[in-house]
Amino acid sequence: MTRRDLFSRLAFGVTFLSALAFAPRALLWSLLFEPDAPLVPAKPLPPNPFIRDGKALVIMIHGRDQAAMLSEGVALLGGLTSLALAGKRVLVKPNVLNNRPPPSTTSSTLVAAVVQLVKEAGGVVTVADSSGMLRFPTLENLSETGVRQAAESAGARVLALEEHAWVRVEPSLSVASPSYLVSKPVYDADVLLNLPVVKTHQFAHYSCSLKNLVGIVHPRYRPSIRFLSGQWHEQIAELNLAVHPHLTIADATTMMIAGGPTSGTPVQANVLLLSGDRVALDAVAVALIRSYGAWPKVHGKTIWAQRQIKRAGELGLGVKGPNEMELLVTSLEPNDTEFARRAEAVRRDLLTV
């Protein structure tokens, strides 16, 4: 840990502890008193149906109409038939960190489009999240960001996870987080769809698929509680051992390229990323952030040496290198030469090991 990192963590700790003095009583109660939670096995990693020639597919699709981009991206993956959604309980997990618009949170337009797609496939949809701890209550954030209205209008039920029950998992491979609580509604879902935002993060360095699942973890076990540990990256990866997304659809329409996660430098990238492999998708997300050259925390090492990605690969949560994945790039705006250049930079960066 560098001196700058230490001072940054100490400053965060002072801010965090000071903010707790004004935090909602429900949050203080949840931090002081652990709820009863039955011990359950970590869910097994499901097979990835979105592969080609043995490699995990990642779709990088560019455009200005999110619904059209989603439809085309899913088609490039081969469709959702392999998930057999008819009659299943499908939980859609966006990133509703606070009450701010994208890139702090997932686009409500994208959430509605995903719900509609799942409904058309016959799934029973719940949209759920739990915000950053000092930004509770989540239900207000879901409303103020427009996510609640968009999801309910498309036919989904909406939940604030901190208001519901928990289960305990003790994954055998977890070292930084040997035992923790995860949301029971998420654990009980038949299919999990992960809808993160592509953005930067002061302590985790970046936030995408792996980091978004921290929102299903009880506040007592989130990395921010251990702000001096220096293990944010490894803990994030290990918190992914409890449940597994069947498909990740990352929102980089408006993405964050510096600062974060609550606020930072936004750019209009007009991109969606889709994959059945959360690690492969995160690798592309990091390459996309790096292509802007605005966030030193993700530079200085290869994509595959980024600590979240490296640890997740060690845990068997996804690919370990570029030879295990295939990136398919397409644009619904074919005359956008800037996107073509950026996509090529992403492809080159992924190949560096």
N, C-alpha and C positions, 0 to 999 in steps of 0.2 A: 504494500500500500504506500503510495507516495504521500509526501507531506500535504500536497494540495488535496488529495483524496481524503486524508484524515481530517483536515480542517473543514472540508465540505461536509463530511459525515457528522462532525461535531455540530456544525451550524444547523444541519438538518435536524439533529437530535434536540437541540435547544428549541428550534421552531416547533417541532413535533410535540415536545413535552409542554411547551407554553400553550399550544393550540388545544391540548387536551383539557386545559382548565375551562375552556369555553365549549367543549364538545357536547353533543347531545347525551343525555343521561343513558340512553339505550346503548350508545357506543361504550361509555365508561363501564357500564354493567357487563357488556360482553367481553371487555378486556380483563376485568377483575374476576369474573366468575365464569368458569367454563361450563357450557351446557352438557347435559347428559347426551351421550352419543354412542350408539352401539358400534362395536368393532365389526367391520366388514372387510372382505378381501379386496385388494386393488383389482380393478377390472382388467381383464386380459387385453392385450393390444390386438385390435381387429386387423384382419388383412386389408391391405390397401388395394381397392379395386381399380384405382386410376393409374395404371401402369402401361408401359409399352415396351416390348422387347426386354422385359425384366427390370425396367428402370421407372422410378417414380416420376410421374408427369407433373410439371408446374406450368400453368398457363399464365402468361403475362399479356393482358389484353388492354388496349388503349382506345379511348373514345370519349364521348361527351354525354352519352345517354346511358346511365347506370343500368337500367333494366335491360337494354339491348346488349350491353357489355356482359352482363351476367348470363343472359341466355346464350350468347355466343361462346362464352368461356366454358359453361357447362357442356355445351355441345362438343367442344374440342376435347373435353375430358372423356367423352363417350356417353354423356347423359347420366341421369340419376337412377336408372333402372336397377343398377347393381346394388343400390342401397335398400331396395324394396320398401319404400316408405309407406305404402298403403296400410292404414290402420295403426301405424307405429307412433309412439310418443317421441316427438322430435323437439329437442331443446335447442334454441338458437341463442348463442351467447355473444352479444355485441360488446364493445368496449364503451361503457357509460361511466367514465372516470369521474365526471363532474357534470355541471350544467352548461358547459360551454359547447359551441358548435365544433364541427371538424376543423382541424385534425385532432383536437382533444378527445373527441368521441366519434363513434361510427356514424356514418351518414344515415339518417332516418329513411331516406329514399332507398338506400341499399337494403336496409332491414326489411322494409315493406316488400321489395322485389323478391327477397329470399323467402319470406313468409308465403307470398303468392305462389312461388315455384313449388314449395313443399306442399301447400294446400292442393295444388293441381295434381300432385303425385299421390294424394290421398293421405298425407300425414296429419297428425293432430299436433298443432304447434304451440309451444310456449316460448316466449322471448323473456330472458331473465339475465340479471346481472347484479353485482354488489359493487358499489362505487368505492373510490378511495376513502379510507377510513375517516379522514377529517372533512370529507365532503358528503357524508350521510345527511339526510336519508336518500337512499337510492330512488325511491318512488318519485320524489320531487325532481330529481335529475332526469329520470326517464320521461317525465312530463315536459320539463322545460326544454329539453333537447328535441322534442317532437317524436322521440322514438316510441313512446307509449301510444300516442295517437296513431302513428303510422302502422305499428304492429297490430293494434286492435282493429283498425279499419280494414286491414288485410285479412283478419280472421284469427289472430293469435291471442292467447292469454298472456298477460304480462305479470312478472313477479319481481319483487325486490328480495334477493336471496337471503339477506340477513334477517328477514322476518320469518324464515322457515327453518325446518329441522336440519340437523347435521348428522353425518356419520363419520366414524374414525377409520382411517386407513394406516397401515404400518408396512409400507412397501419394503421388501427385503433389500433392495438395492439403494435405498435412500440413506445417505450419510448425514448431510446437512440438516435434513428434515426427516428423522426416523419415524415420527408419528405426528399426524395432523388431522384436522377436521375438514371435510369437504361438504358442499351442499347436497342434501338428500335429494331434492328435485333433479339436480344434475346427475347424480349417481343413478337415480331410478330411470332416467330417460333411456329409450331404446337407441336413439341416434342423437349424437351431439354435433352441431354445426357451429364452428368457431368463426366469429366475424370481428377480427381485430382491426386496428388502425396501424398503418406503417408510420412509426414516429420514433423520435430520439428520446433518450431518458438519461437524466443526470447520473443515476447510480447503476442502472442495468445496462447503460450505454445505448441500447435500442429496445423498442417494444413492438412485438408483433404476436405471432401465434402462441409461442411458449409463454410469454409474459401475460397474455390476455387471460390465461387460465388461473392466474393468481386471484382473479376476481371470484372464483368459486370456492376459495379457501376462507375459513373462518378468520376474522381479524387478528386473533391471538397468534396465528401462525404465518402471517405475511412477512415478507422480507423487511418491510419498513420497521417492524418491531425490533429487528436485530440490526439497527442501522450502523453499528460499529463492527459487525462481524467480518466484513469484506467478502462475504460469500453470497451476495445477491444473485450472481449469475448461476452458480451451482444450485442454490436453493430453488430458483425459478425452474430450472430443468427438472429437479427432483419432485417438485409439486405437480408436475405433469404425469407422474407415475400412477395417480389414483384413477383417473378416467381419461379417455382418449377421443379426440375429435375424429369423426368419420370423414369430414371434409372441412377444409379451412378456406374461407373467402376473405382475403385481406383488402381493406379499403385504403387505396393510395390515390384516390381521386383528388382529395386535398390531403397531402401528407406533411409531416413535420421533419425538417432537415437539421435543426439545431435546437438545443434547449430541451424542454419537456420534463415530465410528460403532461403536466397540467396546462402549460402554455409554452410556445416556442415559435420558431420561424416556419411559417407555412409556405408551401408551393402548390400550385395547381398542376399535379402530375397527370391526372386523368387516366389512372391505371387501376385495374383490379388484378389481384393475384389469386389463383385457385390451385389447390392441390389436396390430395389425400395424405400427403406426408408433411407434417408440420415443420420438420427440420429443414427439408428441402425448400419449403416456402420461406422460412425465415432467412435462409441463405440468400435467396433472391431479394428479399426485403432489405437486408443489410447492403447488398451490392447496389440496390437502387438508392439508398441513403448515401452511400459512399460516392456515387456518381456525381453528387452535387458538391462534394468537397467542403462542406460547411461544418462538419462535426468531428473534431479530432479524436474523440473517444472510440470511434469505430475504425480508425486508421492505425497504422503502425504494426499490423499483423494481418494475416490472410483472413478471409471470411471463415474458413474452416477452423481457425484458431480462436475465433471469438468464443468467449468462455461459455455462454449459454449454449451455443451450437455444439461446441466440443463435448460438453458434459452430456447433452441430450443424445448425441451420437454414441457416446460410451454406454449410456443406459439402454440403447437399442430402441429409442423412440422414433428413429427415422434414419435417413441416409447419413453416411460418414464422409462423403466426398463427392466430387462432381461426376465421377464415373458411375455413380448409382442413380443419377437423375437425368432427366431430359427437360430442357426449357423450350416451350413452344411460345413464340411471340407473334402477335397479330395486332393490327390496328384497324379500327373502324373509321379512322381518319388517315387514309393512306398517303396523303400529301404532306403529312407532318414530318419533315426531315429531322427536326430536333428530337422527336421521340425515337426515330430510327437510330440516330447517333447514340442516344442514351441507352437504348436496348442493347446495342452492340457493345458498349462499355460494360454493361452488366454481365453480358455473356463472357467477355474476356476475363473479368474479375473473378467470376465463378471458377474458371479453369485454373487459377493460380493456387497452387497447394504448397 
